[in-house]
Amino acid sequence: MNILEAQYNWLVRKGTKLVRNEGVPFYIIAQYLTNLDLIIEGHTKHAKCGSIIVLEPNKKHSYYCKEELIHHWIHIEGKDFSNLLTHYNITKNTLYIPHYPNEFSQIFRQIQLCYHSLDPYRDEYLKIKIKEFVLRLAMQANFQNSTCNIGYDLIIRLRELRQNMFENPKLDWNIAAMANHVFISESYLYQVYKKYFGITPNRDLINMRIERACILLIDQLPIKDVAEQCGYSNISHFCRQFKQVMGCSPNQYRKK
């Protein structure tokens, strides 16, 4: 694959109109940091802040900047890049809205800096970063597909629940309490939690509590106090779960 140009935080002034009736003879990878109406082959796509597109060669496209536009972009060509998109099932000419847009912005920045350098390993590094970008985009697409039937409001409540569990592992987080927190039934909570986070709520809570225990053990607190601060009223139960997760007892972990 061959990168022809790469720019980061590229500014386009308000009122600018771009029309490419024949498209361009290379791929364009772009991330928009301001909202934009992008017209591809006569179809309008509403690009929200942070959204990403891989525009294939020779596709008619245009846009008009109602406001100042800031975006990152890469011009790239090559059969191996096309094969990479096919391998990871990347849909071209489609907007992706990343869960964490900054992760992609950082890759754009790394590519732009390396592209304009004289580093002897420049080409190898750029190929690695392009593959990382495409792989992350594929993971994002898979994530969007797996959660597309979970409402946005519920996703927000699930995130808040998980954050609350992480910050307050001492609380009695039984499945009923979790379900009440997000205003859904216990059975539905179990289903959507695992679908969204890839882990059951009970297992996630155990991991959070043991992670907190590992931090507290460094401070030389008595094992009983560590267990209580992590939500365990029974020290034997705490020690069993700790060993299941960490492969050693709390005392053995402390001595490492």
N, C-alpha and C positions, 0 to 999 in steps of 0.2 A: 504494500500500500504506500501511497505517496501523499504527504500533506503538502498542499500548495500554498496555504496561508493560514495563520491562526491569530485571532485577536481576542483580547479580554477587555470587558467593560467598554465596548465600542459604542461611541455616541453618535446618534443620528438626530439632527435638529428637528424641532417641531415644524410641521408643514411639508416635510420631505415626502415625495412620492416615488416609489420604486416600481417599475413595471418590466418584467422579463417575459416577453411573449413566447420566446423559444426556450425558456429556462436557461440552464448553464450546463456545460459538459462534465460536471463533477458533482459529487455529493456535497450538501451543506448540512453541517451539524450546528444547531443554534440553540441557545438558551436565552429566553427573554426575561429581563429583569423589570420590565414595565409592561402593562397590558397592551395588546396589539391585535387588530383584526387582520389576519393573514388570509389572502385569497389564493387558493391553489386549484388550478384547472376549473375556475369558475365557482368553487365552493368556499364559503367563508368559514374560517376557523378562528375561534376566539382564544387567543393565547393569553393566559393569566400569568401574573408575575411568578417566575421560577420555572415555567413550562419549557419543555424541550421538544425539538422536532429533528428528524433526519429526513431531509428533502432529497429525493432521488434525482439523478441527472435528467435534463431535458423536460422538466415539468414547468409548465407555465405558472408563474406566481407573481404576486404583487402585494404591496401594502401602502397605506398612507398614514403618516405619523400625525395623529391628532394632538399628541403630546410628545415631548422629548423622549426618544427611545434609547434605552441602554440594553445591550445584549452582548453575549459572547458568541463567537462563531469560528468554525473550522471548515476550510475547503479541502476535500480529500478525494482521491481517485484510486482505482485499482481493483482488480478482480478479487484479490484476497480480502479487501474490505467488504465487498459485496457478499462474499461467501461467509464472512463473519456475521453479517446481519442475518443471513439465512439460517446459519447454524443456531443462533440464539433467538430466532423467531421474532426479530424486531420488525414491527410494521412501519413501513416508510410512509412519509407524508401525513403522519398522525401525531397529534400532540400528546405528550406524556406530562403528567403533573407529579413530580417527585415528592416522596414523603419528606425527604431532607434535601432541599434544593442546593444547600451550601456544599454538600458532598460533590455534586457535579460541577459547581462553580470552581471548587478547588482544583479539580482535574483540568478544567479549561485553563486555569492559571498556570498550572504546572506544564501543560502542553505548550502554551504560548511562550513561557520563559525558555523552555528547552529548544523550541523551534527556532528562536532567534539567537541561539547560542552557537558556539563553535566546539562544543564538547565532542570528543572523539566517539562517544557512545550515544550520540544524539539520536540517530535513526533507530537503534535498538530500543532506547528508552521510550521514544514516541510510539512505537508499535505496542509496547507493553501498556502504556497509558491509554491508547485507543481501545485496546482489548478490555482493559479495566472499565472504561467508560461504557462500552457496549454491554459488558457483563452486568454492570450495575443497573443499566437501563432494563435489561431482561429481567433481573430480579424485581425491579420496581413494577414492571408490567405484570409479572406473576402475582405480586402482592396485590395490585389493583384488582386483578381478576378474581382472586380468592376472597376479597372483601367487598365486592361490588354490590352484594345484596344486604350488606349491613349499613344501616342508615348512618349518616354523618354525625347526628346528635348522639347516637349510641356509641359510636367510636370515641367521641370526646369524653363521654361518661366512663367508658372502659379505661381510657388513658388516665383519667383522674383517679379512678379506683386503684389502678396499679401503682400510681405515684403515692397515693395515700397508704397503701399496704407497705410500700418500700420505706416510707418515712416513719411509719408507726407499726413496726412488726410486733410490738408488745400487745396490741389490741387483739380482742377475740375475733379473728377473721374466719368465722365459719362460713359455709357456703350460703347460708340464709342471710347473714350480714352483708356479704358481697352482693347478693342479688338485690337486697333492699337498697343498697347504695346506688345501683344503676336502674332501679325501678323495673326489673324484669323478673321472670320466674327463675327458680334455681336451675331447672333443666336447660332453659334457654341460655342462661349465663354460661353454664358449662360448655355448651355448644359454640357460642360466639366467641368466648374467651380463647378457647383452643384454636379456633379458626383464625382469629386476628393475631394472637401472640405466638401461636405454634406450641403452646404448652397448656396443660390444665391449670385452673386457678389454684388448686391445692398444691400441686407440685411447684408452681411458681412461688407460692408463699413459703414453702419449705426452703427453697433455694435462697430467697431473700433473707429469711431468718438465719440460716447457716452462714450466709455471707456477712451479715451483721455480727454474728457470733465470732467469726474469725477476726474481725476488727477489734472487738472487745477483749478477746483473749490476749491480744498484744499488750493491753494495758494492765495485765496481771490481776484482773478482777477475779474473785472467787467464782468457781464454776456455777454455783447456785445462783449468784447474782447475774451472771451472763445468761443463764437459762431464762430467768425471770424477765430480763430486759428484752429478750427475743420472743416472748410470748409462751414460754413453757412453764407450766406449774409443776410438772413432774420431771425431775432431773434425769431419771433413768431414760425416760422417753426422749429427752433432749440428746443425751449421749448416743442413743441408738440411731437417731436420725442424723446426727452429726457424722457418725462413722459411715453411714450409708452414703452420704454425699461426699465426704472428704477422704474416706478410706482409712481413717485413723481416729482415735478418741480425742476429745478436747485437750486432755493433758499431753498426749503425744504431739498434737499440733502445736501446742504452746512451747514445747521443748525443741522444735525444729529450728 
